[in-house]
Amino acid sequence: MSTIRVRCLLQQCTKATLRLEDESVVTINRGMVVFVAFLKDAQLDDVDKIAKEIATVRLCESENGLKTIVDLPGDLLIIPQATIGGRLNGHRFQYHHNINKDIGLEFYNKFILNLRESCSQNKENVVHAGSYGIRQIYSCETNGPSMHIIEF
């Protein structure tokens, strides 16, 4: 059985809001929310690989079929989400396989930079990111309960 090093949950949205650590609020309109968790065996090159996958996946609906987030005028909201790295043990989730917080923060910051660079090709894209290592308040409106997982 292979070991999962990184897990992302992608969700299309018509609007999403996240309250950040400093109590400021980030709101995006049409676009995609990306929840990301790095696990113990993650390497720096995994960050590049997952960012490239997200930038090139044809998931966003348009009049001309499915497009990438880079192809559309849409926003991206990146949220660190350690809980998607958990494993069910009995009736409880355990998070022993999550990455060390310091390394996770480094990987998360690089992940944001990679996606900002990819999305900068389209001047109509805006990339926002949540704060690493804290609880945040999130709300989302979708045009369908579609969620997709990318992991490796």
C-alpha positions in Angstrom: 0.0 0.0 0.0 1.4 3.4 -1.0 1.7 6.2 1.6 -0.2 9.3 0.9 2.0 12.4 1.2 -0.5 15.2 0.3 -4.2 15.4 0.1 -6.3 18.2 -1.5 -10.1 18.6 -1.5 -11.4 20.9 -4.3 -14.8 22.5 -4.3 -16.3 24.8 -6.9 -18.1 27.8 -5.5 -20.3 30.7 -6.5 -19.1 32.5 -3.3 -16.9 31.6 -0.4 -15.9 33.5 2.7 -13.1 32.9 5.2 -12.4 34.8 8.4 -8.7 35.1 8.9 -6.5 35.1 12.1 -6.6 38.9 12.3 -10.4 38.9 12.0 -10.3 40.2 8.5 -12.6 38.5 6.0 -11.7 37.2 2.6 -14.5 36.6 0.1 -14.2 35.1 -3.4 -16.9 34.8 -6.0 -17.1 32.2 -8.8 -14.1 30.0 -8.5 -12.6 27.2 -6.5 -11.8 26.5 -2.9 -8.7 24.2 -2.2 -8.3 22.5 1.1 -4.8 21.1 1.5 -3.0 18.9 4.1 0.6 17.8 3.9 1.4 14.5 5.6 4.6 13.2 7.2 6.3 11.8 4.1 5.6 14.9 1.9 8.6 16.3 0.1 9.2 19.8 -1.3 8.7 18.5 -4.9 5.3 17.2 -3.9 4.3 20.9 -3.4 5.1 21.7 -7.0 3.4 18.6 -8.3 0.1 19.2 -6.4 0.0 22.9 -7.4 0.5 22.0 -11.0 -2.3 19.4 -10.8 -4.7 22.0 -9.4 -3.8 24.6 -11.9 -4.3 22.2 -14.8 -7.3 20.1 -13.7 -10.4 20.7 -15.9 -13.0 21.1 -13.2 -14.6 24.5 -13.7 -17.8 24.7 -15.7 -18.1 27.1 -18.6 -20.3 27.6 -21.7 -17.6 25.8 -23.7 -17.2 22.8 -21.4 -14.9 22.1 -18.5 -11.9 24.5 -18.1 -9.1 25.0 -15.6 -9.2 27.7 -13.0 -6.4 29.4 -14.9 -8.5 29.5 -18.0 -11.6 31.2 -16.4 -12.1 34.5 -14.8 -12.4 32.9 -11.4 -10.9 33.2 -7.9 -9.1 30.7 -5.8 -9.3 30.3 -2.0 -6.6 28.1 -0.5 -7.3 26.8 3.0 -4.9 24.7 5.1 -6.9 21.8 6.5 -5.0 19.4 8.6 -8.2 17.4 9.4 -8.3 15.9 5.9 -5.0 14.2 6.8 -6.7 12.3 9.6 -7.3 8.6 9.8 -10.2 6.9 11.5 -9.2 4.7 14.4 -12.2 3.1 16.0 -14.7 5.9 16.4 -12.1 8.7 16.5 -9.9 10.5 14.0 -6.2 10.6 14.7 -3.7 13.0 13.1 -0.4 11.2 13.8 0.4 11.2 10.1 0.2 14.9 9.6 3.4 16.8 8.8 5.4 18.7 11.4 3.9 22.2 11.8 7.1 24.1 10.8 7.6 22.1 7.7 3.9 22.2 6.9 4.0 26.0 7.1 6.9 26.1 4.7 5.2 23.8 2.2 1.9 25.7 2.5 3.6 29.0 1.8 5.3 27.5 -1.3 2.0 26.0 -2.4 0.4 29.4 -2.3 3.2 31.0 -4.3 3.0 28.3 -6.9 -0.7 28.7 -7.4 -0.4 32.5 -7.4 2.2 32.2 -10.2 0.1 29.8 -12.2 -3.0 32.0 -11.8 -1.1 35.2 -12.7 -1.3 34.2 -16.3 -5.0 35.4 -16.2 -5.4 38.9 -14.9 -9.0 38.1 -13.9 -7.9 35.5 -11.4 -7.4 36.4 -7.7 -5.8 34.0 -5.2 -6.5 34.3 -1.5 -5.1 32.1 1.2 -6.1 31.2 4.8 -3.9 31.3 7.8 -1.9 28.2 8.6 -2.2 26.4 12.0 -5.3 28.1 13.4 -9.1 27.5 13.3 -10.9 29.7 10.8 -14.6 30.3 10.0 -15.5 29.2 6.5 -18.8 29.5 4.5 -19.5 28.6 0.9 -22.2 28.7 -1.7 -22.0 26.2 -4.5 -23.9 25.4 -7.6 -23.8 21.7 -6.7 -22.3 19.7 -3.9 -19.3 18.7 -6.1 -16.1 17.9 -4.3 -13.0 16.3 -5.7 -10.0 14.8 -4.0 -6.4 14.8 -5.4 -3.9 12.8 -3.4 -0.6 11.1 -3.9 
